């Protein structure tokens, strides 16, 4: 499933113009990204939480060349699925 | 930020839909993603990230309280990988190593 599929599903539900629906969906993801960028977490009840975590610098190795490198400290985005989503994922027969 | 705060912020920026419509759009959006994942499909949102389902085999475990051996059934777990754009944005535009 891609953004285009989501636009289609939402459009079928709410109608209006597909272009306007696409713009709102774009704005939803943009707002989430902007919030995370500020270091604030985003909690979507029933779906899950998006979080920003600070990673310390560490020694690493280029797996191709074996050269030792320093991996700078950085921030990473994480997602933790809600109980509801986890349950839903396991309620269906295996794919 | 909670879901209702998200709806509020989007409603302030978008004039084409009412707050109520935006609420429906946000709910439908996450609901459609949940459904897709529950069917075992992956969800890919360019610039944001992708969600995938991984299969975890059953394994022998132990109840940490009673010490009793138990079998943990196989299960499906959701996985998220952040997209390139957001990875760079949360690091002030710095390219990935």
N, CA and C atoms of all chains as a GROMACS GRO file, in nm:
protein
  576
    1UNK      N    1   0.084  -0.119   0.000
    1UNK     CA    2   0.000   0.000   0.000
    1UNK      C    3   0.088   0.125   0.000
    2UNK      N    4   0.054   0.220  -0.085
    2UNK     CA    5   0.129   0.345  -0.092
    2UNK      C    6   0.035   0.461  -0.058
    3UNK      N    7   0.091   0.581  -0.061
    3UNK     CA    8   0.011   0.700  -0.033
    3UNK      C    9  -0.106   0.710  -0.130
    4UNK      N   10  -0.082   0.675  -0.257
    4UNK     CA   11  -0.187   0.683  -0.359
    4UNK      C   12  -0.307   0.594  -0.323
    5UNK      N   13  -0.279   0.475  -0.268
    5UNK     CA   14  -0.387   0.384  -0.226
    5UNK      C   15  -0.466   0.444  -0.110
    6UNK      N   16  -0.394   0.510  -0.018
    6UNK     CA   17  -0.460   0.571   0.097
    6UNK      C   18  -0.551   0.684   0.047
    7UNK      N   19  -0.500   0.763  -0.047
    7UNK     CA   20  -0.581   0.872  -0.104
    7UNK      C   21  -0.710   0.814  -0.163
    8UNK      N   22  -0.697   0.705  -0.234
    8UNK     CA   23  -0.812   0.639  -0.297
    8UNK      C   24  -0.916   0.596  -0.192
    9UNK      N   25  -0.870   0.532  -0.086
    9UNK     CA   26  -0.960   0.484   0.020
    9UNK      C   27  -1.029   0.600   0.090
   10UNK      N   28  -0.951   0.704   0.122
   10UNK     CA   29  -1.009   0.820   0.190
   10UNK      C   30  -1.108   0.891   0.098
   11UNK      N   31  -1.071   0.903  -0.028
   11UNK     CA   32  -1.158   0.968  -0.127
   11UNK      C   33  -1.292   0.895  -0.137
   12UNK      N   34  -1.287   0.762  -0.139
   12UNK     CA   35  -1.411   0.684  -0.145
   12UNK      C   36  -1.499   0.709  -0.024
   13UNK      N   37  -1.435   0.738   0.090
   13UNK     CA   38  -1.509   0.758   0.213
   13UNK      C   39  -1.567   0.900   0.225
   14UNK      N   40  -1.481   0.999   0.198
   14UNK     CA   41  -1.527   1.137   0.219
   14UNK      C   42  -1.571   1.210   0.092
   15UNK      N   43  -1.531   1.161  -0.024
   15UNK     CA   44  -1.568   1.228  -0.148
   15UNK      C   45  -1.488   1.354  -0.170
   16UNK      N   46  -1.549   1.463  -0.208
   16UNK     CA   47  -1.484   1.589  -0.246
   16UNK      C   48  -1.392   1.566  -0.365
   17UNK      N   49  -1.284   1.641  -0.370
   17UNK     CA   50  -1.194   1.622  -0.484
   17UNK      C   51  -1.072   1.540  -0.440
   18UNK      N   52  -1.028   1.455  -0.531
   18UNK     CA   53  -0.916   1.368  -0.500
   18UNK      C   54  -0.789   1.450  -0.475
   19UNK      N   55  -0.779   1.559  -0.546
   19UNK     CA   56  -0.663   1.646  -0.533
   19UNK      C   57  -0.660   1.708  -0.392
   20UNK      N   58  -0.776   1.750  -0.344
   20UNK     CA   59  -0.784   1.809  -0.210
   20UNK      C   60  -0.755   1.704  -0.103
   21UNK      N   61  -0.806   1.582  -0.124
   21UNK     CA   62  -0.781   1.473  -0.028
   21UNK      C   63  -0.631   1.445  -0.022
   22UNK      N   64  -0.568   1.439  -0.140
   22UNK     CA   65  -0.423   1.413  -0.146
   22UNK      C   66  -0.346   1.522  -0.072
   23UNK      N   67  -0.390   1.647  -0.087
   23UNK     CA   68  -0.322   1.760  -0.021
   23UNK      C   69  -0.334   1.750   0.131
   24UNK      N   70  -0.450   1.707   0.181
   24UNK     CA   71  -0.468   1.694   0.326
   24UNK      C   72  -0.380   1.581   0.380
   25UNK      N   73  -0.376   1.470   0.308
   25UNK     CA   74  -0.294   1.357   0.352
   25UNK      C   75  -0.147   1.397   0.355
   26UNK      N   76  -0.106   1.472   0.256
   26UNK     CA   77   0.030   1.525   0.253
   26UNK      C   78   0.055   1.610   0.377
   27UNK      N   79  -0.041   1.694   0.410
   27UNK     CA   80  -0.030   1.785   0.524
   27UNK      C   81  -0.026   1.708   0.657
   28UNK      N   82  -0.098   1.597   0.664
   28UNK     CA   83  -0.098   1.514   0.785
   28UNK      C   84   0.042   1.459   0.810
   29UNK      N   85   0.102   1.401   0.706
   29UNK     CA   86   0.237   1.345   0.723
   29UNK      C   87   0.339   1.456   0.747
   30UNK      N   88   0.319   1.569   0.681
   30UNK     CA   89   0.410   1.682   0.699
   30UNK      C   90   0.405   1.733   0.844
   31UNK      N   91   0.285   1.739   0.900
   31UNK     CA   92   0.270   1.785   1.039
   31UNK      C   93   0.338   1.688   1.136
   32UNK      N   94   0.322   1.559   1.111
   32UNK     CA   95   0.388   1.459   1.196
   32UNK      C   96   0.540   1.474   1.186
   33UNK      N   97   0.590   1.488   1.065
   33UNK     CA   98   0.735   1.503   1.045
   33UNK      C   99   0.787   1.629   1.113
   34UNK      N  100   0.714   1.739   1.098
   34UNK     CA  101   0.755   1.865   1.159
   34UNK      C  102   0.761   1.856   1.311
   35UNK      N  103   0.666   1.783   1.368
   35UNK     CA  104   0.660   1.767   1.514
   35UNK      C  105   0.779   1.683   1.563
   36UNK      N  106   0.807   1.574   1.491
   36UNK     CA  107   0.919   1.488   1.528
   36UNK      C  108   1.052   1.563   1.513
   37UNK      N  109   1.059   1.646   1.410
   37UNK     CA  110   1.179   1.724   1.384
   37UNK      C  111   1.210   1.814   1.504
   38UNK      N  112   1.105   1.861   1.571
   38UNK     CA  113   1.124   1.946   1.689
   38UNK      C  114   1.159   1.862   1.813
   39UNK      N  115   1.161   1.731   1.796
   39UNK     CA  116   1.196   1.642   1.907
   39UNK      C  117   1.077   1.597   1.989
   40UNK      N  118   0.960   1.633   1.943
   40UNK     CA  119   0.838   1.597   2.016
   40UNK      C  120   0.780   1.467   1.960
   41UNK      N  121   0.728   1.381   2.050
   41UNK     CA  122   0.673   1.256   2.001
   41UNK      C  123   0.528   1.272   1.954
   42UNK      N  124   0.485   1.180   1.870
   42UNK     CA  125   0.350   1.185   1.815
   42UNK      C  126   0.277   1.056   1.852
   43UNK      N  127   0.165   1.072   1.923
   43UNK     CA  128   0.091   0.955   1.970
   43UNK      C  129  -0.042   0.944   1.895
   44UNK      N  130  -0.058   0.838   1.820
   44UNK     CA  131  -0.183   0.816   1.748
   44UNK      C  132  -0.254   0.700   1.817
   45UNK      N  133  -0.356   0.733   1.897
   45UNK     CA  134  -0.422   0.627   1.973
   45UNK      C  135  -0.485   0.526   1.880
   46UNK      N  136  -0.468   0.400   1.912
   46UNK     CA  137  -0.521   0.292   1.829
   46UNK      C  138  -0.424   0.247   1.721
   47UNK      N  139  -0.322   0.329   1.694
   47UNK     CA  140  -0.224   0.293   1.591
   47UNK      C  141  -0.086   0.273   1.653
   48UNK      N  142  -0.030   0.379   1.707
   48UNK     CA  143   0.099   0.365   1.772
   48UNK      C  144   0.164   0.499   1.797
   49UNK      N  145   0.285   0.495   1.853
   49UNK     CA  146   0.358   0.617   1.885
   49UNK      C  147   0.484   0.629   1.800
   50UNK      N  148   0.507   0.751   1.752
   50UNK     CA  149   0.631   0.782   1.681
   50UNK      C  150   0.717   0.863   1.777
   51UNK      N  151   0.841   0.822   1.786
   51UNK     CA  152   0.930   0.882   1.882
   51UNK      C  153   1.064   0.919   1.820
   52UNK      N  154   1.134   1.012   1.882
   52UNK     CA  155   1.269   1.045   1.839
   52UNK      C  156   1.364   1.000   1.950
   53UNK      N  157   1.465   0.924   1.912
   53UNK     CA  158   1.563   0.882   2.012
   53UNK      C  159   1.701   0.930   1.975
   54UNK      N  160   1.774   0.968   2.078
   54UNK     CA  161   1.910   1.016   2.059
   54UNK      C  162   2.004   0.896   2.068
   55UNK      N  163   2.087   0.880   1.964
   55UNK     CA  164   2.186   0.772   1.965
   55UNK      C  165   2.323   0.834   1.989
   56UNK      N  166   2.401   0.771   2.077
   56UNK     CA  167   2.537   0.820   2.102
   56UNK      C  168   2.629   0.784   1.986
   57UNK      N  169   2.737   0.857   1.974
   57UNK     CA  170   2.840   0.822   1.875
   57UNK      C  171   2.899   0.688   1.913
   58UNK      N  172   2.937   0.608   1.817
   58UNK     CA  173   3.000   0.480   1.848
   58UNK      C  174   3.097   0.441   1.737
   59UNK      N  175   3.188   0.349   1.775
   59UNK     CA  176   3.282   0.296   1.677
   59UNK      C  177   3.207   0.194   1.592
   60UNK      N  178   3.229   0.205   1.462
   60UNK     CA  179   3.167   0.107   1.374
   60UNK      C  180   3.268   0.061   1.273
   61UNK      N  181   3.222  -0.019   1.181
   61UNK     CA  182   3.312  -0.073   1.080
   61UNK      C  183   3.236  -0.076   0.948
   62UNK      N  184   3.301  -0.037   0.844
   62UNK     CA  185   3.241  -0.050   0.712
   62UNK      C  186   3.239  -0.198   0.677
   63UNK      N  187   3.122  -0.257   0.666
   63UNK     CA  188   3.116  -0.402   0.647
   63UNK      C  189   3.179  -0.447   0.514
   64UNK      N  190   3.188  -0.357   0.420
   64UNK     CA  191   3.246  -0.396   0.290
   64UNK      C  192   3.398  -0.393   0.293
   65UNK      N  193   3.455  -0.289   0.353
   65UNK     CA  194   3.600  -0.274   0.349
   65UNK      C  195   3.667  -0.313   0.480
   66UNK      N  196   3.589  -0.319   0.589
   66UNK     CA  197   3.647  -0.354   0.718
   66UNK      C  198   3.712  -0.237   0.788
   67UNK      N  199   3.710  -0.120   0.724
   67UNK     CA  200   3.771  -0.001   0.783
   67UNK      C  201   3.693   0.043   0.907
   68UNK      N  202   3.766   0.080   1.012
   68UNK     CA  203   3.699   0.131   1.132
   68UNK      C  204   3.656   0.274   1.110
   69UNK      N  205   3.535   0.306   1.147
   69UNK     CA  206   3.486   0.442   1.134
   69UNK      C  207   3.413   0.483   1.261
   70UNK      N  208   3.400   0.613   1.281
   70UNK     CA  209   3.320   0.662   1.392
   70UNK      C  210   3.182   0.696   1.339
   71UNK      N  211   3.081   0.639   1.403
   71UNK     CA  212   2.945   0.674   1.365
   71UNK      C  213   2.903   0.787   1.457
   72UNK      N  214   2.875   0.902   1.398
   72UNK     CA  215   2.841   1.021   1.475
   72UNK      C  216   2.716   1.000   1.558
   73UNK      N  217   2.702   1.081   1.660
   73UNK     CA  218   2.576   1.079   1.734
   73UNK      C  219   2.466   1.129   1.640
   74UNK      N  220   2.349   1.074   1.656
   74UNK     CA  221   2.242   1.114   1.565
   74UNK      C  222   2.108   1.087   1.630
   75UNK      N  223   2.005   1.136   1.567
   75UNK     CA  224   1.870   1.109   1.616
   75UNK      C  225   1.802   1.012   1.522
   76UNK      N  226   1.729   0.920   1.578
   76UNK     CA  227   1.656   0.824   1.495
   76UNK      C  228   1.507   0.827   1.531
   77UNK      N  229   1.428   0.792   1.432
   77UNK     CA  230   1.284   0.790   1.452
   77UNK      C  231   1.243   0.645   1.478
   78UNK      N  232   1.160   0.626   1.579
   78UNK     CA  233   1.114   0.490   1.609
   78UNK      C  234   0.961   0.487   1.608
   79UNK      N  235   0.909   0.368   1.591
   79UNK     CA  236   0.764   0.350   1.596
   79UNK      C  237   0.733   0.234   1.689
   80UNK      N  238   0.637   0.256   1.777
   80UNK     CA  239   0.592   0.149   1.864
   80UNK      C  240   0.444   0.128   1.839
   81UNK      N  241   0.410   0.011   1.790
   81UNK     CA  242   0.270  -0.017   1.758
   81UNK      C  243   0.188  -0.024   1.885
   82UNK      N  244   0.063   0.020   1.877
   82UNK     CA  245  -0.028   0.012   1.992
   82UNK      C  246  -0.071  -0.133   2.012
   83UNK      N  247  -0.124  -0.161   2.132
   83UNK     CA  248  -0.175  -0.295   2.162
   83UNK      C  249  -0.282  -0.334   2.060
   84UNK      N  250  -0.365  -0.235   2.025
   84UNK     CA  251  -0.475  -0.259   1.932
   84UNK      C  252  -0.423  -0.304   1.795
   85UNK      N  253  -0.320  -0.235   1.746
   85UNK     CA  254  -0.262  -0.269   1.615
   85UNK      C  255  -0.196  -0.407   1.622
   86UNK      N  256  -0.123  -0.433   1.730
   86UNK     CA  257  -0.057  -0.564   1.745
   86UNK      C  258  -0.160  -0.676   1.746
   87UNK      N  259  -0.269  -0.651   1.815
   87UNK     CA  260  -0.377  -0.749   1.824
   87UNK      C  261  -0.437  -0.774   1.686
   88UNK      N  262  -0.465  -0.666   1.617
   88UNK     CA  263  -0.526  -0.673   1.485
   88UNK      C  264  -0.436  -0.750   1.386
   89UNK      N  265  -0.306  -0.725   1.394
   89UNK     CA  266  -0.211  -0.793   1.306
   89UNK      C  267  -0.211  -0.943   1.330
   90UNK      N  268  -0.235  -0.982   1.455
   90UNK     CA  269  -0.232  -1.125   1.489
   90UNK      C  270  -0.368  -1.194   1.485
   91UNK      N  271  -0.472  -1.115   1.455
   91UNK     CA  272  -0.605  -1.174   1.455
   91UNK      C  273  -0.640  -1.237   1.322
   92UNK      N  274  -0.560  -1.205   1.219
   92UNK     CA  275  -0.588  -1.258   1.085
   92UNK      C  276  -0.511  -1.389   1.064
   93UNK      N  277  -0.563  -1.477   0.980
   93UNK     CA  278  -0.486  -1.597   0.948
   93UNK      C  279  -0.356  -1.559   0.878
   94UNK      N  280  -0.250  -1.634   0.898
   94UNK     CA  281  -0.120  -1.604   0.840
   94UNK      C  282  -0.128  -1.586   0.690
   95UNK      N  283  -0.053  -1.488   0.641
   95UNK     CA  284  -0.054  -1.460   0.497
   95UNK      C  285   0.026  -1.566   0.421
   96UNK      N  286   0.254   1.524   2.082
   96UNK     CA  287   0.135   1.552   2.002
   96UNK      C  288   0.044   1.430   1.998
   97UNK      N  289  -0.082   1.453   2.027
   97UNK     CA  290  -0.179   1.344   2.023
   97UNK      C  291  -0.254   1.352   1.890
   98UNK      N  292  -0.339   1.252   1.867
   98UNK     CA  293  -0.415   1.251   1.743
   98UNK      C  294  -0.504   1.374   1.731
   99UNK      N  295  -0.567   1.414   1.842
   99UNK     CA  296  -0.656   1.531   1.834
   99UNK      C  297  -0.578   1.660   1.810
  100UNK      N  298  -0.456   1.667   1.863
  100UNK     CA  299  -0.372   1.785   1.836
  100UNK      C  300  -0.328   1.787   1.691
  101UNK      N  301  -0.303   1.668   1.638
  101UNK     CA  302  -0.266   1.657   1.496
  101UNK      C  303  -0.382   1.707   1.408
  102UNK      N  304  -0.502   1.661   1.439
  102UNK     CA  305  -0.621   1.703   1.364
  102UNK      C  306  -0.636   1.855   1.372
  103UNK      N  307  -0.617   1.909   1.493
  103UNK     CA  308  -0.628   2.053   1.514
  103UNK      C  309  -0.530   2.131   1.428
  104UNK      N  310  -0.404   2.087   1.428
  104UNK     CA  311  -0.300   2.158   1.351
  104UNK      C  312  -0.325   2.152   1.201
  105UNK      N  313  -0.367   2.034   1.155
  105UNK     CA  314  -0.393   2.019   1.011
  105UNK      C  315  -0.513   2.106   0.973
  106UNK      N  316  -0.613   2.109   1.060
  106UNK     CA  317  -0.734   2.190   1.033
  106UNK      C  318  -0.700   2.339   1.022
  107UNK      N  319  -0.599   2.382   1.096
  107UNK     CA  320  -0.560   2.523   1.090
  107UNK      C  321  -0.491   2.559   0.959
  108UNK      N  322  -0.429   2.457   0.896
  108UNK     CA  323  -0.354   2.485   0.773
  108UNK      C  324  -0.436   2.461   0.648
  109UNK      N  325  -0.541   2.378   0.662
  109UNK     CA  326  -0.620   2.340   0.544
  109UNK      C  327  -0.756   2.408   0.547
  110UNK      N  328  -0.791   2.473   0.437
  110UNK     CA  329  -0.919   2.543   0.435
  110UNK      C  330  -1.025   2.469   0.354
  111UNK      N  331  -0.982   2.363   0.283
  111UNK     CA  332  -1.075   2.292   0.195
  111UNK      C  333  -1.170   2.198   0.269
  112UNK      N  334  -1.132   2.160   0.394
  112UNK     CA  335  -1.214   2.066   0.469
  112UNK      C  336  -1.244   2.121   0.608
  113UNK      N  337  -1.359   2.080   0.662
  113UNK     CA  338  -1.392   2.120   0.799
  113UNK      C  339  -1.309   2.037   0.897
  114UNK      N  340  -1.307   2.080   1.022
  114UNK     CA  341  -1.233   2.007   1.125
  114UNK      C  342  -1.286   1.864   1.137
  115UNK      N  343  -1.419   1.853   1.126
  115UNK     CA  344  -1.484   1.722   1.136
  115UNK      C  345  -1.438   1.630   1.022
  116UNK      N  346  -1.431   1.687   0.898
  116UNK     CA  347  -1.385   1.609   0.784
  116UNK      C  348  -1.240   1.564   0.802
  117UNK      N  349  -1.159   1.654   0.856
  117UNK     CA  350  -1.018   1.619   0.876
  117UNK      C  351  -1.005   1.507   0.978
  118UNK      N  352  -1.092   1.511   1.078
  118UNK     CA  353  -1.093   1.403   1.177
  118UNK      C  354  -1.123   1.269   1.109
  119UNK      N  355  -1.222   1.272   1.020
  119UNK     CA  356  -1.258   1.149   0.946
  119UNK      C  357  -1.142   1.105   0.857
  120UNK      N  358  -1.076   1.201   0.794
  120UNK     CA  359  -0.962   1.167   0.706
  120UNK      C  360  -0.848   1.104   0.787
  121UNK      N  361  -0.815   1.166   0.901
  121UNK     CA  362  -0.706   1.111   0.985
  121UNK      C  363  -0.742   0.970   1.032
  122UNK      N  364  -0.865   0.952   1.079
  122UNK     CA  365  -0.908   0.819   1.125
  122UNK      C  366  -0.905   0.716   1.013
  123UNK      N  367  -0.954   0.755   0.896
  123UNK     CA  368  -0.957   0.663   0.781
  123UNK      C  369  -0.815   0.627   0.737
  124UNK      N  370  -0.728   0.726   0.741
  124UNK     CA  371  -0.588   0.706   0.703
  124UNK      C  372  -0.522   0.597   0.789
  125UNK      N  373  -0.528   0.615   0.923
  125UNK     CA  374  -0.462   0.517   1.009
  125UNK      C  375  -0.536   0.383   1.010
  126UNK      N  376  -0.667   0.389   0.994
  126UNK     CA  377  -0.744   0.266   0.986
  126UNK      C  378  -0.707   0.186   0.861
  127UNK      N  379  -0.690   0.254   0.749
  127UNK     CA  380  -0.654   0.184   0.625
  127UNK      C  381  -0.514   0.124   0.634
  128UNK      N  382  -0.424   0.194   0.704
  128UNK     CA  383  -0.290   0.142   0.723
  128UNK      C  384  -0.294   0.018   0.812
  129UNK      N  385  -0.371   0.024   0.920
  129UNK     CA  386  -0.385  -0.092   1.010
  129UNK      C  387  -0.440  -0.213   0.937
  130UNK      N  388  -0.542  -0.189   0.856
  130UNK     CA  389  -0.605  -0.299   0.781
  130UNK      C  390  -0.507  -0.363   0.686
  131UNK      N  391  -0.435  -0.278   0.613
  131UNK     CA  392  -0.338  -0.326   0.516
  131UNK      C  393  -0.232  -0.414   0.585
  132UNK      N  394  -0.181  -0.365   0.698
  132UNK     CA  395  -0.081  -0.441   0.773
  132UNK      C  396  -0.140  -0.571   0.827
  133UNK      N  397  -0.263  -0.565   0.873
  133UNK     CA  398  -0.328  -0.684   0.928
  133UNK      C  399  -0.346  -0.792   0.821
  134UNK      N  400  -0.357  -0.748   0.696
  134UNK     CA  401  -0.368  -0.846   0.586
  134UNK      C  402  -0.230  -0.895   0.543
  135UNK      N  403  -0.126  -0.845   0.609
  135UNK     CA  404   0.009  -0.889   0.577
  135UNK      C  405   0.077  -0.806   0.470
  136UNK      N  406   0.008  -0.702   0.423
  136UNK     CA  407   0.068  -0.615   0.322
  136UNK      C  408   0.162  -0.516   0.388
  137UNK      N  409   0.256  -0.462   0.310
  137UNK     CA  410   0.337  -0.356   0.367
  137UNK      C  411   0.282  -0.221   0.324
  138UNK      N  412   0.316  -0.120   0.402
  138UNK     CA  413   0.268   0.016   0.375
  138UNK      C  414   0.390   0.104   0.355
  139UNK      N  415   0.396   0.171   0.242
  139UNK     CA  416   0.511   0.256   0.213
  139UNK      C  417   0.468   0.400   0.189
  140UNK      N  418   0.513   0.489   0.275
  140UNK     CA  419   0.482   0.631   0.260
  140UNK      C  420   0.612   0.703   0.227
  141UNK      N  421   0.626   0.745   0.104
  141UNK     CA  422   0.754   0.806   0.063
  141UNK      C  423   0.785   0.929   0.147
  142UNK      N  424   0.910   0.937   0.193
  142UNK     CA  425   0.955   1.051   0.272
  142UNK      C  426   0.928   1.034   0.420
  143UNK      N  427   0.838   0.940   0.451
  143UNK     CA  428   0.801   0.917   0.591
  143UNK      C  429   0.860   0.786   0.641
  144UNK      N  430   0.820   0.677   0.575
  144UNK     CA  431   0.876   0.549   0.615
  144UNK      C  432   0.791   0.434   0.566
  145UNK      N  433   0.833   0.314   0.600
  145UNK     CA  434   0.755   0.198   0.559
  145UNK      C  435   0.730   0.105   0.677
  146UNK      N  436   0.613   0.043   0.673
  146UNK     CA  437   0.570  -0.050   0.778
  146UNK      C  438   0.564  -0.189   0.716
  147UNK      N  439   0.617  -0.285   0.787
  147UNK     CA  440   0.620  -0.422   0.739
  147UNK      C  441   0.583  -0.516   0.851
  148UNK      N  442   0.539  -0.634   0.814
  148UNK     CA  443   0.508  -0.735   0.914
  148UNK      C  444   0.617  -0.841   0.910
  149UNK      N  445   0.669  -0.874   1.026
  149UNK     CA  446   0.766  -0.983   1.032
  149UNK      C  447   0.706  -1.098   1.112
  150UNK      N  448   0.739  -1.216   1.068
  150UNK     CA  449   0.690  -1.337   1.132
  150UNK      C  450   0.792  -1.380   1.237
  151UNK      N  451   0.746  -1.396   1.359
  151UNK     CA  452   0.835  -1.446   1.466
  151UNK      C  453   0.798  -1.591   1.494
  152UNK      N  454   0.898  -1.678   1.489
  152UNK     CA  455   0.872  -1.819   1.517
  152UNK      C  456   0.836  -1.838   1.664
  153UNK      N  457   0.765  -1.942   1.691
  153UNK     CA  458   0.738  -1.978   1.829
  153UNK      C  459   0.869  -2.020   1.896
  154UNK      N  460   0.877  -2.004   2.028
  154UNK     CA  461   1.000  -2.043   2.096
  154UNK      C  462   0.968  -2.087   2.238
  155UNK      N  463   1.064  -2.157   2.295
  155UNK     CA  464   1.051  -2.200   2.433
  155UNK      C  465   1.084  -2.084   2.524
  156UNK      N  466   0.996  -2.050   2.612
  156UNK     CA  467   1.023  -1.939   2.702
  156UNK      C  468   0.998  -1.980   2.845
  157UNK      N  469   1.008  -1.884   2.934
  157UNK     CA  470   0.989  -1.914   3.075
  157UNK      C  471   0.910  -1.801   3.140
  158UNK      N  472   0.819  -1.837   3.221
  158UNK     CA  473   0.746  -1.736   3.298
  158UNK      C  474   0.841  -1.682   3.404
  159UNK      N  475   0.880  -1.555   3.395
  159UNK     CA  476   0.981  -1.503   3.488
  159UNK      C  477   0.936  -1.504   3.634
  160UNK      N  478   0.808  -1.505   3.658
  160UNK     CA  479   0.758  -1.506   3.796
  160UNK      C  480   0.764  -1.645   3.858
  161UNK      N  481   0.709  -1.743   3.785
  161UNK     CA  482   0.698  -1.877   3.844
  161UNK      C  483   0.815  -1.967   3.802
  162UNK      N  484   0.892  -1.925   3.699
  162UNK     CA  485   1.002  -2.007   3.654
  162UNK      C  486   0.956  -2.123   3.567
  163UNK      N  487   0.829  -2.129   3.544
  163UNK     CA  488   0.768  -2.237   3.468
  163UNK      C  489   0.801  -2.226   3.318
  164UNK      N  490   0.831  -2.339   3.256
  164UNK     CA  491   0.858  -2.338   3.112
  164UNK      C  492   0.727  -2.325   3.035
  165UNK      N  493   0.728  -2.237   2.939
  165UNK     CA  494   0.608  -2.223   2.857
  165UNK      C  495   0.648  -2.212   2.711
  166UNK      N  496   0.557  -2.245   2.621
  166UNK     CA  497   0.586  -2.228   2.480
  166UNK      C  498   0.523  -2.098   2.432
  167UNK      N  499   0.606  -2.014   2.371
  167UNK     CA  500   0.555  -1.888   2.318
  167UNK      C  501   0.519  -1.911   2.171
  168UNK      N  502   0.391  -1.892   2.142
  168UNK     CA  503   0.341  -1.915   2.005
  168UNK      C  504   0.408  -1.822   1.905
  169UNK      N  505   0.413  -1.864   1.780
  169UNK     CA  506   0.463  -1.775   1.676
  169UNK      C  507   0.367  -1.657   1.663
  170UNK      N  508   0.422  -1.544   1.627
  170UNK     CA  509   0.335  -1.426   1.613
  170UNK      C  510   0.387  -1.334   1.506
  171UNK      N  511   0.303  -1.241   1.467
  171UNK     CA  512   0.343  -1.143   1.368
  171UNK      C  513   0.363  -1.009   1.436
  172UNK      N  514   0.475  -0.944   1.404
  172UNK     CA  515   0.504  -0.816   1.468
  172UNK      C  516   0.525  -0.708   1.362
  173UNK      N  517   0.479  -0.586   1.390
  173UNK     CA  518   0.497  -0.478   1.293
  173UNK      C  519   0.637  -0.417   1.304
  174UNK      N  520   0.694  -0.379   1.192
  174UNK     CA  521   0.825  -0.316   1.186
  174UNK      C  522   0.816  -0.186   1.110
  175UNK      N  523   0.886  -0.085   1.159
  175UNK     CA  524   0.887   0.044   1.091
  175UNK      C  525   1.028   0.083   1.054
  176UNK      N  526   1.044   0.133   0.933
  176UNK     CA  527   1.174   0.186   0.892
  176UNK      C  528   1.151   0.328   0.844
  177UNK      N  529   1.221   0.422   0.907
  177UNK     CA  530   1.203   0.563   0.872
  177UNK      C  531   1.254   0.591   0.732
  178UNK      N  532   1.187   0.679   0.661
  178UNK     CA  533   1.226   0.717   0.526
  178UNK      C  534   1.346   0.810   0.526
  179UNK      N  535   1.409   0.822   0.410
  179UNK     CA  536   1.530   0.902   0.395
  179UNK      C  537   1.506   1.048   0.436
  180UNK      N  538   1.396   1.105   0.388
  180UNK     CA  539   1.372   1.247   0.415
  180UNK      C  540   1.363   1.276   0.565
  181UNK      N  541   1.285   1.195   0.637
  181UNK     CA  542   1.269   1.221   0.781
  181UNK      C  543   1.400   1.192   0.855
  182UNK      N  544   1.472   1.089   0.813
  182UNK     CA  545   1.601   1.058   0.878
  182UNK      C  546   1.695   1.178   0.869
  183UNK      N  547   1.695   1.242   0.752
  183UNK     CA  548   1.783   1.358   0.735
  183UNK      C  549   1.729   1.480   0.808
  184UNK      N  550   1.596   1.497   0.804
  184UNK     CA  551   1.538   1.616   0.869
  184UNK      C  552   1.558   1.617   1.020
  185UNK      N  553   1.547   1.502   1.084
  185UNK     CA  554   1.566   1.502   1.230
  185UNK      C  555   1.713   1.518   1.268
  186UNK      N  556   1.801   1.508   1.167
  186UNK     CA  557   1.943   1.533   1.193
  186UNK      C  558   1.988   1.662   1.126
  187UNK      N  559   1.900   1.757   1.120
  187UNK     CA  560   1.929   1.890   1.066
  187UNK      C  561   1.985   1.885   0.924
  188UNK      N  562   1.927   1.801   0.844
  188UNK     CA  563   1.963   1.798   0.702
  188UNK      C  564   2.091   1.725   0.672
  189UNK      N  565   2.153   1.668   0.778
  189UNK     CA  566   2.276   1.595   0.755
  189UNK      C  567   2.249   1.464   0.684
  190UNK      N  568   2.327   1.436   0.582
  190UNK     CA  569   2.310   1.313   0.506
  190UNK      C  570   2.342   1.190   0.592
  191UNK      N  571   2.280   1.078   0.557
  191UNK     CA  572   2.307   0.954   0.629
  191UNK      C  573   2.451   0.910   0.611
  192UNK      N  574   2.505   0.844   0.712
  192UNK     CA  575   2.641   0.789   0.701
  192UNK      C  576   2.635   0.665   0.612
   0.00000   0.00000   0.00000
